Amino acid sequence: HPDESMRSMLLELLERRYDTASTVFCTQYAKKDWHQRLGSGVHADAIMDRIVHNTVWVDTGSHNMREHSTMNQ
């Protein structure tokens, strides 16, 4: 979980880029878990607000490439 300084930095970054530049998030965690992983506080609310609005979601499925690559070694 990101600490307070990481959440502040992420929020500042998203604030500066919002409506002016693209930001790509890649994660193995489900969208429903993001808020909790961000600390569930005010920063998490603000970060999630900036992530979910004006977003294009690309779902690559449930296949875990990390598991796949370790099985083939």
Helices and strands as residue ranges (DSSP letters): H 4-17, H 31-37, H 42-52, H 65-71
